[in-house]
Amino acid sequence: MRSFGSDNHSGVHRDILKSLNDTNDNHQIAYGDDIWTKKAEQKFKEIFGDNVETFFVFNGTGANVISLKTTTNTFNSIIAADTAHICVDECGAPEYFTGASVKAVKTSNGKLTPESIKPLLSGFGFEHHSQPKVVYISQCTELGTVYTCEEIKAIAELIHSHNMYLHMDGARIANAAVCLNKSFKEITVDCGVDILSFGGTKNGMMIGETVVSFRKELSENLKYIRKQLAQLYSKMRYVGCQYLSYFENDLWFRNASNANRMAQLLRKSLLEIYNFDFTQNTDANILLLKMNKEMIDKLLKKHFFYIWNEEINEIRLVTSWDTTEQDINDFISSVREIL
């Protein structure tokens, strides 16, 4: 099966599989005291700076919950776009584990702005109101849009003036970096991000995400929070070794570049045969567009993808690190046939 449903549907890159096999030789100390994890932690320091601390976890929800738990108390509030992953696809985990309330901001493109955040920056010091403490942004967003560095800096400047933290969900951060033609450091710590959920499984890895802390006061208790939230992996070498391969020879860049390029090809090819209504920019590897219900039903018989908004017949197509031009051509052929 070749899917446009999610970049989670793709397999594992052969270089990642090789690293897992190579790491599987002999014994290593558990819980991160192995040579592979130590090398991976050092690699993150080379990428983001010597002051960062890295904490490997199982999955993206775990990374987000740990990051938010680290930055909040139970009486705080978390500000996020209404389409954010923590609002839509994490089964209330952030609120359940942090005790903080999540305040959803309606957006047109999945991106927060200082103007949309300001109305929620109230009630400071008033015990009857949740105290705003962290802003959550996704890079890329769930709608496939990408924050510019200037947009992130503007948010960071505003909330830092209120003694708040900026958390970035970087499940697709590689796709964003390719889109912006910037390094990971340039689009995170250099923009004022305080804590980052760094993803790899959507871009060729098998398992494991990373919490990257850029603030000493946040790093202090992170290892305890990770343990309490059941995200401490005993055989952590199998996460660390993947990241070493992921960064080696810019594998992350090559994978994300292909996904982004295939998304642009798919969009271009669709527009060449019909003037489809794309509801969002295709900044990275996600396309959102409208089709009539009959066409959607027929396409779903041959290709897997998700209906994003049934009310307006909006679908979501996601390209992956291993999407090929043949995959695009096959989908376009099906659309042509239906038309």
Secondary structure, 3 states (H helix, E strand, C coil): CCECCCCCCCCCCHHHHHHHHHHCCCCCCCCCCCHHHHHHHHHHHHHHCCCCEEEEECCHHHHHHHHHHHHCCCCEEEEEECCCHHHHCCCCHHHHHHCCEEEEECCCCCCCCHHHHHHHCCCCCCCCCCEEEEEEEECCCCCCCCCCHHHHHHHHHHHHCCCCEEEEEECCHHHHHHHHCCCCCCCCHHHCCCEEEECCHHHCCCCCEEEEECCHHHHCCHHHHHHHCCCCCCCCHHHHHHHHHHHHHHHHHHHHHHHHHHHHHHHHHHHHHCCCEECCCCCCCEEEEECCHHHHHHHHCCCECEEEEHHHCEEEEECCCCCCHHHHHHHHHHHHHHC
